[in-house]
Amino acid sequence: MTHIRRYFVHHAPIFITAVCHRRQPYLKCDEHKALLLSVMREVKGEWPFRMVGYAILEEHFH
């Protein structure tokens, strides 16, 4: 597992990229994209944050 350094700066924008396992196109299906967005909303309910924008592609998202 990679040890990613995370630097927290209060009120600073954070850019996130996540890649699907082995870059498989798991997010190609609209139902899977909807599930991802549902999970994002659920997490936002527990950990309030402001999402300025996002991009969901077939094998990764930002």
Secondary structure, DSSP 4 states (H G I P E B T S, - for coil): ---------TT------EE-GGG--TT-SHHHHHHHHHHHHHHHHHS--------B-SSEE-
